[in-house]
Amino acid sequence: MLQSMGRWCARRPKRILSVWLLLSAALVSSVVVFGKSTTEAVTIPGSDSQAARDARGAFSESASGKQPLVLYAPPTSPALTEPAQREAIEKAARAIKRVDHVVAVTTPYEPAGRGTLSSDGRTGYLTIDLDVTGRDITSATSRSITDAAMPVTDLGMEVTPSGDLAAAADQSSTSHSEIIGLAAAIVVLAVGFASLIAAGVPVLTGTLGLAVSLCVIGLVGHLVDMPASGTAIAAMIGLGVGIDYTLFCLTRFRELRAAGIGVEDAVARTMAGSGKSVAFAGSAVIAALAGLALGGLPLLHALALAPGIAVLVAMAVSLTLLPAVLSLLGQQLTPKNTAPTTMATRRSGAQNAHTPQSSAAQARPRGWGRIAVYVAARPWRCLLAALAFTGALTAPASQLTFGQLDAGDKAAGSVSRIAYDRMAAAFGPGINGPLQVVSVLRKDVTGPDDTRVVTITSALQNTAGIADVLPAEIAQDGKHVRWHVTPTTAPGDTATAELVRKLREDVLPKATHGTGQVAHVGGLVAAQEDLNRRLAERMPLIVCFVLTVAGLLLLAAFRSPVVAVKAGLMNLVSIGAAYGVLTAVFQWGWGASWIGMEGPVPIPGYVPLLMFAVLFGLSMDYEVFLLSAIRAAYLRHQDNKRAVITGLAGSARIITSAALIMVSVFLGYLLSDDPIVKMFGIGLSTAVALDATVVRGLLVPSTMVLLDRANWWLPTWLDRLLPHMAIEDDGHVTDRHGSIIAAQPAPDSSLLAVPGATK
């Protein structure tokens, strides 16, 4: 099918190119009209915090909730309590109320603004209600509100948005990270191909795929709660796999052209061989991400959906647009000194392209060829050395714990961080992570003096770890009561999470015992606590699902239970090392300053889980291309050790080149101010670098040499059940009986070399 599709696209290159350009233009226009939407809201169905959040409908409040606008009077200026300052603040409040979407503004001088002015009178905040949810608050809205506070800034006071207003103001493009990744890719590809045109093809397709993906994800954000970090993660993964998929296909196309195959036939055979591997590898990534649906959390769904869209688009580009581009640029992409295409050269080229021993292969091995021979001759030594190295990197992962990030972990100088620091300094760290305690009663509340209300209020006020409790708020239906509680500790402090557990398990059950009411604890901290607990419960199920799906895919592709199980174990090695580095850098703070952070930060529970699914899928890419080369060689001469040497020597350079590009893309995102994006940049780059070198260069070949023919053991009953996918086959190579055995041999390493490697 892929061969026919590749030929169809190659015969209609301009039409295919036009369709992709029109699709891109339509998506960009849609984003311009409707905009992109992100939110940091966390929904956890069935949780205690969600019950508290759902009860908001019983109270009279705006769609956005109360959004703070922080006011600060420097020591050189009068306090906010001075008449001139008060007049300016009230004037600014009236101006802000006229801003689109603003429905109410409360100043510190009103009864409803109790507690919003610090004791020294130098810090306060307006509470702003809008008619849109936090997801729909844009940077333009945040800027308009800040601009409307000009009467305040004219008197020397500082105005800083907080909450969702700050998150909107901090929204920034990651284009600089993409540019760095693209620049690194151009350098690697230009050196490897020795052709700027060839180097430009992966960059072209990767960039177009990235643009389409980001537009689709931005529009999807209007339908689901999409966190800002999800878009950045999708961008780094989409750009990385988009370039890599094109690289694998382009290398195969150039091999066939060098062998004298015509452009159209070369395109068709590339899609039948490398295109099949790309489709399989991309499907493996998407299948691994699909496992996150078992988490039962909308956040996981969104974080899996975003990179899933990016990978799907990268696959579509590689399987449809790339054949058209190869057809248009076929002559320019052909390596120099290629023989003219004739019927004779096609036949001889097809044979030479699959000859087990060419003159180059008979020469003394160098570079990866020498490494392959060394590993095959000393498998135990290489195996133990690789395990010791990866084991040392994995060791810190035993101390990995789930935590909570807050605005205090944002980059210094960001709007969110400035507002966080101002509020914490003036009102205590707990002001940035208030809790909402909601009580649902069977019988209507008679008023603030109702015994049931007084009992809970007293219990909250007498609980250690609580700094302030605002008066109880009674809903119009008389069956819901809410208390705003300010902890004494910061949102990310473990003591705050412990307070949530204490309220749920001890304080509130005692206060409501025998009253027929049910109390819930909500707020950001409570939601994060529920999220981490749910993730810890579901993680074993998700891990088992991903391992099972990946194993079944590899079993179907390579028809070997041993290879499938071993591949899963090898993937776990690189993932474990990534977890270890993640723990050391972020949880312990080792080298945190080198990546623009001030010190240790907590690791949210969804980061390791999402990273597991993504890395398992990405590791499958290199596993597929390496095992395809080894299996093709084994099917030709039935010699396991020779097949391992041939497969590793022929595929390692292209795999390490692809990994070098992907690592460069991931590391480029360390420039982001978002700690979550930095975590994925470090974790993904570490795993990919290890996977393409230590794991694929040492662990996989050494274990395959030791297992010998057991690698290819397949029970008769299983042989009858498994489909014949022949993932390494492009339909043009047969054995002595005329049966197809291998259509995508190990890539010719002379066509793409890693900078610094010897040929």
TORGU-659752 format. One record per residue (C-alpha): x, y, z; residue in three letters. Coordinates in steps of 0.001 Angstrom, whole numbers, plus 524288, in hexadecimal, padded with zeros to 5 digits. Each point is the difference from the previous one (the first is absolute). Layout:
XYZALA;...
//
This chain:
800008000080000MET;80AAE8099D803B1LEU;807347FCD47F375GLN;7F3FA8031B7F7DASER;7FD4D80C49807D6MET;80E0C8047E7FE71GLY;7FF5E7FDEB7F150ARG;7F2EB807137FF48TRP;8058C80BD580733CYS;80C727FFCC7F7D1ALA;7F7EC801097F392ARG;7F84D80BB88053BARG;80A3B807E48076EPRO;7FA9B80D8B7FD3ELYS;7F2497FBF8803A7ARG;804927FA1E80CEFILE;8084B80BE18030DLEU;7F4898090B7FD22SER;7F71C7F86880928VAL;809A68012780B34TRP;8023080E787FD95LEU;7F14F8028C7FF8ALEU;7FE017F82380C6BLEU;80AA9807BC806D2SER;7FA4E80CEA7FB89ALA;7F25C7FC158049BALA;804FF7FC0080D63LEU;8081780C4E801BBVAL;7F435808467FC2DSER;7F7937F8CA809D7SER;809CF8028580AC8VAL;8008380E677FC60VAL;7F125800D5800C0VAL;7FD5E7F78580BE4PHE;80D21800AF806FEGLY;806927F57C80806LYS;7FB457FBDC80D5DSER;807457FA3080B9CTHR;7FCB57FE5880E4FTHR;806747FAC880C39GLU;7F30C7FB7E805C9ALA;800367F21880539VAL;7F3B87F7A97FF6BTHR;7FFF67F334807A2ILE;7F2F77F8F77FEBBPRO;7FB827F94980C72GLY;809D3806E5808C0SER;7FD66807ED80C3CASP;805AF80C4D7F9FASER;7F7447FE647F416GLN;7F4117FEF6808CAALA;803E380CED8063FALA;8021E806147F2ACARG;7F2F37FB257FACFASP;7F93C8066180BA7ALA;8043680D4F7FACCARG;7F394800357F807GLY;7F817801D380C6FALA;806E980CDC802F0PHE;7FEB780CD37F8ECSER;80D0E801F87F965GLU;80550803267F2AASER;804CC7F6547F5DFALA;80E1E80392802B2SER;7FF5E8005980EC7GLY;8071580B03806DFLYS;80C9D803B57F905GLN;809AD80841807EBPRO;806C880C2A7FAE9LEU;80B42802A080949VAL;8032280E00803FELEU;80D198034A80636TYR;8050480CDB80561ALA;80EF38004880077PRO;806758054480C64PRO;802A180CF57F922THR;7F18B8027A7FD5ESER;7F44B8022080921PRO;7F8557F44D804F3ALA;7F37C7FB787F99FLEU;7F8458056780B67THR;8036B80E2D7FCC4GLU;7F4A8808067FA5DPRO;80683802987F2D2ALA;8037E7F1A17FE59GLN;7F2607FBA4803E3ARG;7F9C9809647F65FGLU;808F17FB1B7F50BALA;7FCED7F1C38032AILE;7F1618025B80005GLU;8012A807757F32BLYS;807BB7F49F7FA2AALA;7F5967F676804C1ALA;7F57D807A37F8C1ARG;8085F7FFEB7F3AAALA;8028A7F16780112ILE;7F17D7FD5F80149LYS;7FE39805E87F274ARG;8096B7F61B7F9EFVAL;7F99B7F58C7F7A1ASP;7FC067F3BC80786HIS;801C88066680D5AVAL;7F36E7FF59807E9VAL;804648045E80D84ALA;80BB7805CE80709VAL;801AF8001B80EC4THR;809A580928806BATHR;8069D7FE1780D3CPRO;7F7E080B2F80567TYR;7F2E37F9167FEABGLU;7FA397F69C80A01PRO;800AC7F5357F5C8ALA;80E8B802C87FEA5GLY;803157FC8480E14ARG;80DAA7FA798017DGLY;8050D804B97F2DATHR;808AD80AA3805C8LEU;80CA27FCA580718SER;8028A8047D80DE6SER;80A6C809C57FBAFASP;7F6E9805A37F5B6GLY;809D47FE297F4FAARG;7FA387F4377F935THR;7F2027FD437FC4BGLY;7F83E7FA537F4F2TYR;7F3AE8024A7F864LEU;7F7527F4367FD7ETHR;7FAE47FFBC7F219ILE;7F4A57F7D67FB0BASP;7FECA7FCF57F187LEU;7F55B7F9B37F7D9ASP;809817F6447F9D7VAL;806B77F434805E7THR;80E797FFB3802EEGLY;8023C7F8857F34EARG;7FA8780B657F814ASP;8078E80ADC806BCILE;8098E804C77F5ACTHR;80C8F807A48010BSER;7F8CF80B6A7F9A5ALA;7F5CD7FFF980ADDTHR;80A8E7FF8A80A60SER;8073A80B257F97CARG;7F39F8083B7FEBESER;7FD3D7FE7A80E81ILE;80DDB803D480387THR;7FF8C80BBC7F6D6ASP;7F3328047880622ALA;807158011280D0EALA;8080980B667FAE0MET;7FB328095B80AB9PRO;806F67F722809A6VAL;80CBC7FEB57F880THR;8004F80EB77FDD3ASP;801E28018980EB1LEU;80BB67F6D480030GLY;7F8E87F3B68044DMET;802597F2EA7F95EGLU;7F4DA7F81E7FA0BVAL;8017B7F1597FD9DTHR;7F55F7F6817FBC8PRO;7FF027F3278073FSER;7F8A47F32C7FE6CGLY;7FAF37FD397F256ASP;802DC80E0E7FC20LEU;80E6B7FDA4802D2ALA;7FFE67F2F87F8D6ALA;7FA60806E27F413ALA;80A2080AC7800E6ALA;80AFE7F601800CBASP;7FBBB7F8E17F3C6GLN;80BB3800227F712SER;804007F9C17F352SER;809BE7F4D57FFC1THR;8046D803F27F25FSER;80DE18024F804C1HIS;800A17F1D48046ESER;7FAF97FB367F2E3GLU;809E1808877F8EAILE;80B287FA21807DCILE;7FB267F23F7FD0FGLY;7FEA9802F97F187LEU;80D7D806387FF74ALA;8061A7F4098065FALA;7F8B57F7347F695ALA;804E9807A77F43AILE;80E1B7FEE1804A8VAL;7FF267F15180274VAL;7F8D77FD697F34CLEU;808B9808C37F7C2ALA;80C3A7F94B80506VAL;7FA047F2857FEBCGLY;7FA408018D7F26EPHE;80A2B809A17FAD9ALA;7F488806877F928SER;7F84B80BDE80446LEU;7F4537FBCA7F7E3ILE;7FFAE7F2AA8067BALA;801D88066180D4EALA;7F4BE8092D7FD5CGLY;7F5E57F5707FD53VAL;7FEC67FAEF80E1APRO;8000B80DF3804F9VAL;7F554803D07F65FLEU;7F7127F4A88034ETHR;802CF8011280E96GLY;7FCC180E8080028THR;7F3777FE607F83BLEU;7FBBB7F4BC808AEGLY;802F68080D80C22LEU;7F80580B8B7FB0EALA;7F44A7F7617FCE2VAL;800EA7F8FD80D18SER;800B780C658081CLEU;7F464805E17F8EBCYS;7F7C27F3CC8021DVAL;803DC7FF2F80E5FILE;7FD0A80E73801F0GLY;7F2567FE257FA82LEU;7FDCF7F388807D4VAL;802FB8080D80C25GLY;7F29F8065A7FE59HIS;7F9B17F2B6801EBLEU;8084E7F9F680AC6VAL;808178055F80B3AASP;80D658008A7F991MET;80B608043E808CEPRO;80A268090F7FA12ALA;80A9E7F5EF8027CSER;7F8787F6447F797GLY;801F18088B7F410THR;80E9A8015280283ALA;801767F1548022EILE;7F8AC7FD427F36DALA;808B28099C7F8B6ALA;80CAB7F9B180475MET;7FB417F2327FD2FILE;7F987803827F31FGLY;80BE68072C7FADBLEU;809347F52F80467GLY;7F8997F4917FA2EVAL;7FC44807CB7F3E8GLY;80E2F802447FC6BILE;804067F23C803DEASP;7F55A7F94D7F80BTYR;803AD807D97F3F5THR;80E5D7FD2F8025ELEU;7FDEE7F14B7FFFFPHE;7F7EE800817F393CYS;80908809837F913LEU;80BE47F7BA802F2THR;7F9597F4147FA27ARG;7FBDB807D07F3FFPHE;80DF4804857FD9AARG;804D27F1F880130GLU;7F6A47FB907F58ELEU;8035F80B657F731ARG;80E707FD16801DBALA;7FD217F21D7FB98ALA;7FA16805317F355GLY;7F19D7FE9480371ILE;7F6E1809A47F957GLY;7FA0780B0A807DFVAL;7F21A7FADB80027GLU;804247F21B80316ASP;80951804E180A76ALA;7F4FE807B480665VAL;7F6D37F4607FFAEALA;80A287F6BC805ABARG;803CE809EC80A5FTHR;7F207800C8804A4MET;7FE917F1347FF83ALA;80C107FE3280888GLY;8039A80BD680832SER;7F2388055B7FF00GLY;7FAE47F38D80616LYS;809BA8015F80B21SER;7FBEE80E28801EBVAL;7F1A67FC2F80075ALA;802F67F53F809BAPHE;808998088C808AAALA;7F64580B387FFF2GLY;7F4CC7F6DA8031ASER;807E57FAAD80B60ALA;801AA80DC080586VAL;7F17B802D27FEB0ILE;7FC737F2D8805F6ALA;808D4802B680BA6ALA;7F9D080D64801D5LEU;7F27C7F9E67FF11ALA;803377F84D80C3FGLY;7FF1E80CA7807B5LEU;7F14C7FFA67FDF1ALA;7FFBD7F57580A6DLEU;803B380A7D809CBGLY;7F217805117FFB2GLY;804BE80E1B8009DLEU;7FCD280AC57F62CPRO;80D9C805A68025ELEU;806597F3587FB74LEU;7F6C27FF637F47AHIS;8042380DA17FBC5ALA;80E807FD958023ALEU;7FF0E7F37F7F80BALA;7F776806147F575LEU;8095680B327FCF5ALA;80C367F7E17FCD0PRO;7F7487F5AA7F9E4GLY;7FB1880A207F642ILE;80DFD8043F7FD55ALA;804907F2127FD47VAL;7F4227FD1E7F782LEU;8029B80C227F7D5VAL;80E727FC5E7FEDBALA;7FBFB7F28E7FAEAMET;7F67E805F47F645ALA;80A5A809607FB04VAL;80A057F5267FE74SER;7F6A87F6EF7F8E4LEU;7F955809D67F6F1THR;8075080CE57FEBELEU;80D9A7FA0B80038LEU;7FDAA7F7247F419PRO;7FB8880C007F87BALA;80C1A807AD80404VAL;808E47F48D7FC9ELEU;7F9947FF307F2B2SER;801DD80E7D7FD5ALEU;80E2380059804C5LEU;803CA7F2427FBF6GLY;80B86803E87F779GLN;8053380A2180995GLN;7FF3C7F62B80B35LEU;8076B7F58B7F897THR;80DD77FE068054BPRO;80AE2804397F6EFLYS;806AE7F6437F70BASN;7F3767F83E7FE92THR;7FEDD7F7B77F3CCALA;7F597803E37F60APRO;7F3097F94D801DDTHR;7FDD47F53F7F5F9THR;7F9217F31B8004EMET;80D137F94E80193ALA;80485808A580AFDTHR;7F2EB7FE7F806BBARG;801787F15980012ARG;80E3A8002C80408SER;7FD6E80AE9809A0GLY;7F4F87F88E8064EALA;808E67F45F80183GLN;80B8B807DB804F4ASN;7F77D8074C809A3ALA;7FD517F325806CFHIS;80CBD7F8CF7FE01THR;804467FB2180D76PRO;80E5F802A37FD93GLN;8040480BB67F811SER;80DB5804F67FE3ESER;7FDA5809CF80AE5ALA;7FB6E7F55980929ALA;80BFE7F7DE7FCDFGLN;8090D80B2B803B8ALA;8055F800DE80DAAARG;7F4EB804EA808B0PRO;800F180D9C805A1ARG;7F79D808A980886GLY;7F38F7F8F6803D8TRP;804517F41B7F852GLY;80BAC7FE7B808F3ARG;7F756801FB80BF9ILE;7F6BD7F5957FAFEALA;80B0B7F63A7FE7AVAL;805388035F80D84TYR;7F2BB7FE4980688VAL;7FD917F3147F911ALA;80D4F7FAF080459ALA;7FE738045480E35ARG;7F1687FFC7802E4PRO;800E47FD9D80EAFTRP;809C080B0080214ARG;7F7C8809AB7F859CYS;7F3677FB8580667LEU;8051E8018B80DE6LEU;8068D80D0D7FD30ALA;7F3968058D7F9F8ALA;7F79E7FB0F80B3ELEU;8094A805E080A03ALA;7FFBF80D367F936PHE;7F146800987FE4CTHR;7FE277FA8E80DB7GLY;807D380B4C805B3ALA;7F763809AF7F8B8LEU;7F3A27F8FC8044CTHR;8038C7FF6380E86ALA;7FA9E80D8D803B3PRO;7F2AA7FBE07FAB9ALA;7FE077F7ED80C5CSER;7FE3580D0C80714GLN;7F641805887F634LEU;7F3EB805978069BTHR;7F43B807297FAA5PHE;7FE5A80E37803D6GLY;7F8FB80C777FC35GLN;804E880B8C7F84DLEU;7FAF280DAC80280ASP;8028180D967FAA9ALA;80BAE8011F80937GLY;806E97F6357F73CASP;7FE5A8089B7F406LYS;80B93807417FA63ALA;8048380C138074DALA;7FAA180C147F954GLY;7F3E67F9497FA8ASER;7F2F68066780320VAL;7FB4C7F41C807A0SER;80C617FFA780832ARG;7FFCD80E8E80318ILE;7F1C97FF6180462ALA;802AD7F3BA807EFTYR;80B7F8061980721ASP;7F89F80CB5802AAARG;7F4487F8CC805A3MET;808287F69280811ALA;8083A80AE1805D7ALA;7F40F807FE803D9ALA;7F5FB7F5BC803F6PHE;807CB7F3A680274GLY;803287F4D47F6A9PRO;7F2AC7F9A280187GLY;7F90F80B3F7F93CILE;8047C7FA637F2EFASN;7F93E7F30080250GLY;7F356801F88078CPRO;7F7197F48F802D7LEU;7F14E7FFA27FE81GLN;7F8797F7EF809D5VAL;7F22D7FD4A7FB5CVAL;7F58C7F9B18084ESER;7F3E37F9FA7F9F8VAL;7F4947FEF880984LEU;7F3557F8727FFA2ARG;7F83580AA2806DCLYS;800A680E777FD22ASP;8094480874807E8VAL;7F8E8809A2808BDTHR;80AF380A0D7FF4FGLY;80E1F802CF803DFPRO;7FCCE7FC3C80E12ASP;7FB557F2727FC26ASP;806C27F630808DATHR;804AE7F8007F47DARG;8069B80BFA7F9F9VAL;805DD804A780CD4VAL;805827F2858030ATHR;8076B7FF027F328ILE;804A480E16800EATHR;8055F7FDA480D90SER;806757F3447FBE9ALA;806CF806B87F4A1LEU;8049280B8680833GLN;805D47F6D580A25ASN;807487F76E7F63ETHR;80EBF801467FFCDALA;8050C8042D7F2A3GLY;7F4B6809427FD13ILE;8032B80E7980001ALA;7F289805C37FD56ASP;7F1E37FBF97FDE7VAL;7F6AA809757F976LEU;7F1D880090804C7PRO;7F7687F5047FB0CALA;7F91E8029A7F31BGLU;7F2417FA587FF36ILE;7FA5E7FCC87F2ADALA;7F2868048D7FBFBGLN;7FAD97F21C80051ASP;8035D7FF3480E89GLY;8063A7F2A57FE5DLYS;80DDE803FA7FC95HIS;8098E80738808B6VAL;80DD3803EB7FC12ARG;80BF58046680797TRP;80C2C806147F9EBHIS;80BAA7FADF80790VAL;80DDA8056A7FF35THR;80ABE7F660803FCPRO;80C7280457806D2THR;8087F7F94C7F5CATHR;80222801777F15DALA;7F81A7F83E7F5FFPRO;80BB37F7A87FC54GLY;803DE7FD3F80E05ASP;7FDA67F1F380441THR;7FA2B8056680C9FALA;7F4CD805D87F835THR;7FCE57F2E27F9D6ALA;8009D7FA0C80D92GLU;7F64F80A52804AFLEU;7F68F7FBE87F53FVAL;800E37F1E380452ARG;7FE3B803F280E3FLYS;7F3BE807C97FCFDLEU;7FA217F4E47F830ARG;803807F4DE808F7GLU;7FF008062280D7EASP;7FB3E80DFD801CDVAL;7F40E8004E7F731LEU;7FAF67F22B802F3PRO;7FFFB8036B80E6ELYS;7F98480D347FDD8ALA;7F52F7FA4F7F795THR;7FDC37F35480773HIS;7F19A7FD8E8025BGLY;7FB9180C4F7F8E4THR;7FC887F9AE7F310GLY;808DA8090E7F856GLN;80B827FCC37F728VAL;80BDD808E77FF3CALA;80975800B57F491HIS;80D49806927FEABVAL;802FD806977F308GLY;80985809AA7FA34GLY;80C567FE7C7F7EDLEU;807D97F91980A87VAL;7F5027F67A802EEALA;7FE4C7FD307F181ALA;80E857FD5D7FE5DGLN;7FFB67F6EF80BC8GLU;7F4A97F87B7F9F7ASP;807007FFCC7F2E9LEU;80C717FA29805ABASN;7F83A7F5EB80784ARG;7F83C7FC0E7F3EDARG;80C6F7FF137F7F3LEU;806927F76180A1BALA;7F4337F6F67FFB4GLU;7FF0F7FF2D7F131ARG;80E747FFE57FC7DMET;801C97F115800FEPRO;7F45F7FDEE7F6F4LEU;804FE809C97F5FDILE;80DCF7FA7C8005BVAL;7FAF07F22A7FE06CYS;7F77D804687F4AEPHE;80B27806FD7F91FVAL;809387F478801FDLEU;7F5D17F66D7FAF8THR;7FC55807EF7F402VAL;80E3A8029F7FC8BALA;803687F1BA801C6GLY;7F4C87FB7D7F75BLEU;803A3809B37F557LEU;80E277FB8380001LEU;7FBC77F1CF8005ALEU;7F7758020B7F40EALA;80AA0807AA7F8FAALA;80BA77F7138026FPHE;7F93B7F3168032AARG;808807FD5980BD0SER;7FB687FF7A80E34PRO;80E0E8013F804BBVAL;8027D80C387F7F6VAL;7F3378061280495ALA;802AE7FD9880E7DVAL;80E14804457FEDCLYS;7FC2280C7F7F8F9ALA;7F6BD8037080B0AGLY;80AAD7FDE880A15LEU;809BA808237F82FMET;7F62E80B257FF36ASN;7FE547FF8180EC0LEU;80EA9801B38019DVAL;8005780D1C7F8DFSER;7F3798048A806A8ILE;805747FC8F80D66GLY;80C47807CD7FD1FALA;7F7A880B977FBC9ALA;7F8897FF3D80CDFTYR;80CD47FFDA80769GLY;8051E80C187F924VAL;7F2C5806A3801D4LEU;800937FD6980EA2THR;80E02804AC8016EALA;7FE3280C947F846VAL;7F28A8047680462PHE;7FD0A7F97080CFAGLN;80DE6800E48054ATRP;803EC80C3E7F888GLY;80CA47FAB27FA31TRP;803CD809437F517GLY;7F2E680702800A9ALA;8069C80D347FE2CSER;805CA7FB417F317TRP;7F26F7FF177FA1DILE;7FAFC80CEE8053DGLY;7F9F67FB8B80CC9MET;802848051D80D9AGLU;7FFF97F2F28070DGLY;7F84C7F3798023BPRO;7F1BF7FF827FC0AVAL;7F5947F57C80238PRO;7FD0F7F67A7F4FBILE;7F1507FEFD7FD31PRO;7FAE07F22C7FF4EGLY;7FB8E800DA7F1ECTYR;80DA98033C7FB00VAL;806307F2798022FPRO;7F3A47F9507FB40LEU;7FED5807BD7F364LEU;80EA77FEF27FE0BMET;7FF067F1388013EPHE;7F5E67FF0F7F523ALA;8072D8098B7F720VAL;80D637F9E280209LEU;7FAFF7F2457FE1EPHE;7FA2C804267F31AGLY;80C288076F7FB9ELEU;808E07F4B8803D9SER;7F8127F75D7F702MET;80480808637F47BASP;80E3D7FC3F80179TYR;7FC957F2248040CGLU;7F8567FE217F379VAL;80A9B8054A7F70APHE;80AED7F85F806AFLEU;7F8877F32B800C8LEU;7FB4F8018D7F1FESER;80E1F800937FB8AALA;804157F47E8088BILE;7F45D7F7A17FC20ARG;80212802F97F184ALA;80E1A7FB8A80125ALA;7FC3F7F3EB807BDTYR;7F5B57FBEC7F621LEU;80A30800F77F531ARG;80A737F733805D1HIS;7FA557FA0C80C95GLN;80C16803EB807EAASP;7FBDE8072280C69ASN;80D3C805BA803C1LYS;802CA804897F242ARG;7F268805D27FF30ALA;8021A807C880C84VAL;80CED805607FAEEILE;7FA5E803457F2A9THR;7F3AA8060C80578GLY;806D78084880A39LEU;80AD3804667F6D8ALA;7F658803E77F57DGLY;7F57C806948083DSER;80748805FC80B8BALA;8049680C297F8ECARG;7F2B2803DC7FB25ILE;7FA077FCFC80D54ILE;80A148083180743THR;7FE7180B017F618SER;7F15A7FFC8801F5ALA;801E37FFAB80EB6ALA;8098580B5B7FF63LEU;7F5C08081C7F919ILE;7F5617FC1D80998MET;808A0802B980BDFVAL;8035680D637FA6CSER;7F189802ED7FE5FVAL;7FCEF7FBC080DE4PHE;80B4A8078580614LEU;7FBB180C407F8D7GLY;7F3ED80030808AFTYR;808598020A80C16LEU;7FEFA80E697FC67LEU;7F1AC7FF96803F7SER;7FC718064980CF8ASP;7F67C7F5068031BASP;805FE7F5DA80947PRO;7F7387F5787FA36ILE;8056C802687F264VAL;80DCF7FFB180579LYS;7FD1B7F2E98067EMET;7FBC17FA1D7F330PHE;80B9B805FE7F8F8GLY;809A27F9D480983ILE;7F8E47F30F8015CGLY;7FD5F7FDAC7F194LEU;80D8A8042A7FB7BSER;806907F74D80A2CTHR;7F7EB7F41D7FC49ALA;80181801D87F155VAL;80EB28023180102ALA;801C07F3B48082ELEU;7F6847F83C7F7C9ASP;80706802DC7F341ALA;80DA27FD7580557THR;801397F79F80C25VAL;7F3687F84D7FE5DVAL;7FFD77FE097F12BARG;80EC28000F7FEAAGLY;803997F6FD80B50LEU;7F4B07F9DB8076BLEU;7F78F7FB887F4A7VAL;80AF07FA1E7F797PRO;806F17F99880B84SER;7F38B7F966804C1THR;7FC8E7FBB77F23AMET;80D6F7F9F57FE43VAL;7FEB87F8D580CF4LEU;7F2507FB217FCF5LEU;8046F7FB8C7F279ASP;7F56B7F8947F882ARG;7F6B8800F980B9AALA;7FD7C80DEE7FB57ASN;7F8277FA957F4BATRP;7F8FE7F4EF806F8TRP;7F1967FF897FCCALEU;7F6A77F51980439PRO;7F86C7F9C47F4F3THR;7F2C680364805E1TRP;803F180E408015FLEU;8054C8002D7F22CASP;7F2627FC787FB17ARG;7F9A280AD0807F3LEU;8091280B517FCFDLEU;7FE1F8084B7F3C2PRO;80B0A800A47F617HIS;8030780E88800B5MET;80DFB7FEF97FA9EALA;802E780DA2804CDILE;80DAF7FF837FA3EGLU;7FAC17FC627F276ASP;7FE47809027F43DASP;7FB667F5087F754GLY;80BDD7FECC7F72CHIS;809187F6408066CVAL;7FDC27F1677FF9ETHR;807207F402804C2ASP;804457F4A57F77EARG;7F21A7FABB80017HIS;7FA4880CD57FB3EGLY;7F9F7803B080D20SER;8013B80DF2804DFILE;8092D8004980B90ILE;8054B80DCD801A5ALA;7FD5B80C5B7F8C1ALA;8068B80A3980864GLN;80DF67FC4A802CDPRO;808C28078D808FFALA;8019D80DDB7FB03PRO;80C8F803077F8D3ASP;807938075C80A56SER;80818806D17F5A0SER;7F41B808247FC82LEU;7FE61805E680D6ELEU;80AFA80104809BFALA;8000D805AB80D9DVAL;8090C80BC180118PRO;80CB47FB73805CAGLY;7FE067F1AE7FC79ALA;809757F9577F6E5THR;7FBB37F8C47F3FCLYS;
//
